[in-house]
Amino acid sequence: MNAPRRIILDTDPGIDDALAILLALASPEVELLGLSIVHGNCTLAEAVANGLAVLELGGGQHIPLFAGCDRPLLRPLTTAHDTHGQRGLGYAQLPPARLQPAREHAVDFIIRTALAAPGEITLVAVGPLTNVALALRKEPRLAGALREIVMMGSALRADGNVTPRAEFNVYADPHAAHIVFSSGVPLVIMPWDITRLVRLHESEVDRLAQPGKPIGRFIADATRFYIEFHRRYFGYDGCAINDPAALALVFLPDLATYTDVYVAVETCSSLTMGFTVADFMLSGGRQPNARAVVEFDTPRFLSLFVERMRTLEERLYP
């Protein structure tokens, strides 16, 4: 068996972020070195509290959590409480964690960890890219030290999910996204085009939500809010579990088909702020700056996700 892939999860928990944390804890193919927390789906303080509580729920008490940036680089703060609930975890009510965040800033944690193991660390970024962009600006050597960045974000061939043109993670800090896309770090994009079709349905949730099963109960309570939101705003059943799908690419890259693309981010227009302009033709001699997922094996992934959650539950709460 190959050695586990060493990852940092940069996240803004968030319902689907919480599911990504649980999937990382349930997957022996990855070694989760820490969570770096950023503003996004909720405020930074709420995201830190949620991250700590989910780590504790999922047996990740040994995983350090680092608070990062509480606002975008240049724009006002944008949150998604309407999507993720009052505190970011839908209807779920986890007890306050006994864990405490580390004192080091998330940006410094990212830099320190990557420079200590050049070429070994994959940064999985499933929130706004503020922490990542500041780390790249603060330490130019970081771009050459990271193995790759796997990000969930952008709408490349689809309408956005927060404006007609923009996906939330890019919209929340488009200037940070511009820095990351321009950094030269090997970048894999799991876009909203794909994840909007990766839907967890009530039937899968019901398989997990058994009496006396706290992880299954948490997933059911959190996603019930998320499912209601998707039905109300997008008109379909189930909820898109964007972030776990992106995380799975780290250890099961063959879930996806990829293509090279050049992506630029709109940072000026009030109408199209956060629009990710994707040039798949590489016109004008442009060189690709990312690999984008263009197809994804959703049935295989959902089966894996449900099975991993059941296995984690049985190990922690027999």
C-alpha positions in Angstrom: 0.0 0.0 0.0 1.3 3.5 -0.9 2.0 5.9 1.9 -0.9 8.2 2.7 -1.1 11.5 0.8 -0.3 14.3 3.2 -2.9 17.1 3.0 -3.9 20.4 4.6 -7.6 21.1 4.3 -8.3 24.8 3.9 -12.0 25.1 4.7 -14.9 27.3 5.8 -17.2 24.8 7.6 -20.1 24.8 6.2 -22.3 21.7 5.8 -20.4 20.2 2.9 -17.1 21.3 4.4 -18.0 19.3 7.5 -18.7 16.2 5.3 -15.2 16.7 3.7 -13.6 16.8 7.2 -15.4 13.6 8.1 -14.3 12.0 4.8 -10.7 12.9 5.4 -10.9 11.4 8.9 -12.5 8.2 7.4 -10.0 7.7 4.6 -6.7 5.9 5.3 -5.3 7.0 2.0 -4.8 10.6 3.3 -2.9 12.0 6.3 -4.7 15.1 7.5 -2.0 17.4 8.9 -4.4 20.1 9.9 -7.3 22.3 9.1 -6.7 25.9 8.1 -9.9 27.9 8.6 -11.1 30.8 6.5 -14.2 33.1 6.3 -16.8 32.0 3.8 -20.0 30.0 4.5 -20.1 31.6 7.9 -18.0 34.0 9.9 -14.5 32.9 10.9 -15.4 32.5 14.5 -18.4 30.3 13.5 -16.2 28.3 11.1 -13.5 27.7 13.8 -16.2 26.5 16.3 -17.7 24.2 13.6 -14.4 22.8 12.6 -13.4 21.9 16.1 -16.8 20.3 16.8 -16.7 18.2 13.7 -13.1 17.1 14.4 -14.3 16.0 17.9 -17.3 14.2 16.4 -15.2 12.4 13.9 -12.4 11.3 16.2 -10.0 13.9 15.0 -9.0 15.3 18.4 -5.3 14.9 17.4 -5.7 17.1 14.3 -4.7 20.7 14.9 -6.9 23.5 13.7 -5.6 27.0 12.7 -7.7 30.1 12.4 -7.0 32.2 9.3 -8.4 35.2 7.5 -11.7 36.6 8.7 -12.3 38.7 5.6 -11.5 38.9 1.8 -8.4 40.7 0.6 -10.2 43.7 -0.8 -14.0 43.1 -0.8 -16.5 43.2 2.0 -17.2 39.9 3.8 -19.8 37.7 2.1 -21.3 34.8 4.0 -23.8 32.0 3.0 -25.9 31.6 6.1 -29.0 31.3 3.9 -27.4 28.2 2.4 -25.8 26.6 5.5 -27.9 27.8 8.4 -27.6 30.3 11.2 -24.2 29.0 12.4 -23.2 27.1 9.3 -24.2 23.5 10.0 -27.9 23.5 9.1 -30.2 22.0 11.7 -27.3 20.1 13.4 -26.5 21.0 17.0 -23.1 19.8 18.0 -21.9 20.4 21.6 -19.1 23.0 21.9 -15.8 21.3 21.4 -13.3 20.7 24.2 -10.6 21.2 21.6 -9.0 24.6 21.2 -7.5 26.2 18.0 -3.8 26.4 17.7 -2.2 29.7 18.3 -0.4 29.9 14.9 -2.1 31.7 12.1 -3.4 29.4 9.3 -1.2 31.2 6.7 1.9 30.6 8.7 0.9 26.9 9.3 0.5 26.4 5.5 3.9 28.0 4.8 5.7 26.1 7.6 4.3 22.7 6.7 4.9 22.9 3.0 8.5 24.3 3.2 9.3 21.5 5.7 8.3 18.8 3.2 8.9 20.1 -0.4 6.8 18.3 -3.0 4.9 16.3 -0.4 2.0 18.4 0.7 -1.3 18.7 -1.2 -3.4 21.7 -0.2 -7.1 21.0 -0.5 -8.9 24.3 -0.7 -12.7 24.1 -0.4 -13.5 27.7 0.7 -12.6 31.2 -0.4 -8.9 31.3 -1.3 -7.8 34.1 1.0 -5.5 32.0 3.2 -3.9 30.4 0.2 -3.4 33.6 -1.6 -1.8 35.4 1.4 0.5 32.4 2.0 1.7 32.5 -1.6 2.3 36.3 -1.3 4.0 36.1 2.1 6.3 33.3 1.1 7.2 33.1 -2.7 8.9 29.7 -2.2 5.5 28.2 -1.3 4.5 27.9 -5.0 7.4 25.6 -5.7 7.1 23.6 -2.4 3.5 22.5 -2.7 2.8 19.2 -4.5 -0.5 20.7 -5.8 -3.6 22.5 -4.9 -6.9 20.7 -5.3 -9.7 23.3 -5.1 -13.5 23.3 -5.1 -14.6 26.4 -6.9 -15.5 28.3 -10.0 -18.2 27.9 -12.6 -16.4 27.1 -15.9 -19.2 25.9 -18.2 -22.3 26.6 -16.1 -24.1 29.5 -14.4 -22.9 30.4 -11.0 -24.6 29.5 -7.7 -24.4 33.0 -6.1 -24.7 35.2 -9.2 -25.6 34.4 -12.8 -21.8 34.2 -13.5 -20.0 33.4 -10.3 -19.5 30.5 -8.0 -19.5 31.3 -4.3 -15.9 30.4 -3.3 -14.5 32.6 -6.1 -17.0 35.4 -5.7 -16.3 35.6 -1.9 -12.7 36.6 -2.7 -12.0 37.0 -6.4 -8.7 38.8 -5.9 -7.4 35.9 -3.9 -8.5 33.5 -6.6 -6.7 35.6 -9.2 -3.5 35.2 -7.1 -3.9 31.5 -6.9 -4.6 31.0 -10.6 -1.6 33.1 -11.4 0.8 31.4 -8.9 2.2 28.6 -11.0 1.2 25.9 -8.4 -0.1 22.7 -10.1 -3.8 23.3 -9.7 -6.8 20.9 -10.0 -10.2 22.5 -10.2 -13.4 20.7 -9.1 -15.9 23.2 -10.5 -19.6 23.9 -9.6 -20.4 22.6 -13.1 -19.6 19.1 -11.9 -20.4 19.2 -8.1 -23.9 20.5 -8.7 -24.6 17.1 -10.0 -23.0 15.2 -7.1 -26.1 15.1 -5.0 -26.6 13.3 -1.7 -30.3 12.3 -1.4 -32.5 11.5 1.5 -32.3 7.8 0.7 -28.5 7.9 1.3 -28.9 10.0 4.4 -31.5 7.6 5.8 -29.0 4.7 5.5 -26.7 6.6 7.9 -29.2 8.1 10.3 -29.8 5.1 12.5 -30.6 5.4 16.3 -27.6 5.9 18.5 -25.4 6.9 15.6 -24.1 10.4 16.2 -22.3 10.9 12.9 -25.3 9.7 10.9 -27.6 11.9 13.0 -25.3 14.9 12.4 -25.3 14.3 8.6 -29.0 13.9 8.6 -29.7 17.1 10.6 -27.1 19.2 8.6 -28.1 18.0 5.2 -31.9 18.4 5.8 -31.4 22.1 5.8 -29.1 21.9 2.8 -31.7 19.7 0.9 -34.4 22.2 1.7 -32.3 25.0 0.3 -31.5 23.2 -2.9 -35.1 22.3 -3.5 -36.2 25.9 -2.9 -33.5 27.7 -5.0 -32.4 25.2 -7.6 -35.6 23.0 -7.9 -34.0 19.6 -7.5 -34.0 16.9 -4.9 -30.9 16.2 -2.8 -28.0 18.5 -2.0 -24.7 19.0 -3.8 -21.8 17.8 -1.6 -19.2 19.8 -3.4 -16.3 19.6 -0.9 -16.1 15.9 -0.2 -16.1 15.3 -4.0 -13.1 17.6 -4.3 -11.3 15.9 -1.4 -11.8 12.4 -3.0 -9.8 13.5 -6.0 -6.7 13.4 -3.8 -6.9 9.6 -3.2 -9.1 8.5 -6.1 -8.1 10.7 -9.0 -9.6 8.2 -11.4 -13.1 9.2 -10.3 -12.7 12.1 -12.7 -11.8 12.9 -16.3 -9.7 16.1 -16.6 -8.7 18.6 -19.3 -6.1 21.4 -19.3 -7.6 24.9 -19.2 -6.5 28.5 -18.8 -8.6 30.3 -16.2 -8.8 34.0 -15.5 -10.9 35.7 -12.8 -13.0 38.8 -13.3 -12.3 41.2 -10.5 -13.6 44.6 -11.8 -17.1 44.4 -13.1 -19.9 44.7 -10.6 -22.1 42.5 -12.9 -19.6 39.6 -13.3 -17.4 39.9 -10.2 -15.9 36.4 -9.6 -16.7 35.1 -13.0 -14.1 32.5 -14.0 -13.3 32.9 -17.6 -12.3 29.4 -18.9 -10.4 29.1 -22.1 -10.4 25.4 -23.0 -9.2 26.2 -26.6 -6.0 27.8 -25.2 -6.5 30.6 -27.7 -3.8 33.1 -28.5 -1.0 30.8 -27.4 -2.2 30.8 -23.8 -0.7 28.1 -21.6 -2.9 26.1 -19.2 -2.8 27.1 -15.5 -5.1 24.3 -14.3 -6.5 20.9 -14.9 -10.3 21.0 -14.7 -12.6 18.1 -13.9 -15.0 17.7 -16.8 -16.6 14.3 -15.9 -17.1 12.6 -12.5 -18.3 9.2 -11.5 -21.0 10.3 -9.1 -22.5 6.8 -8.3 -19.1 5.4 -7.4 -18.3 8.4 -5.2 -21.6 8.4 -3.4 -21.3 4.7 -2.6 -17.8 5.3 -1.3 -18.9 8.3 0.8 -21.8 6.5 2.5 -19.6 3.4 3.2 -16.8 5.5 4.6 -19.2 7.3 6.9 -20.7 4.0 8.1 -17.2 2.6 8.7 -16.1 5.7 10.7 -19.3 5.5 12.8 -18.8 1.8 13.6 -15.2 2.4 14.6 -15.9 5.4 16.9 -19.4 4.5 18.1 -19.7 0.7 18.1 
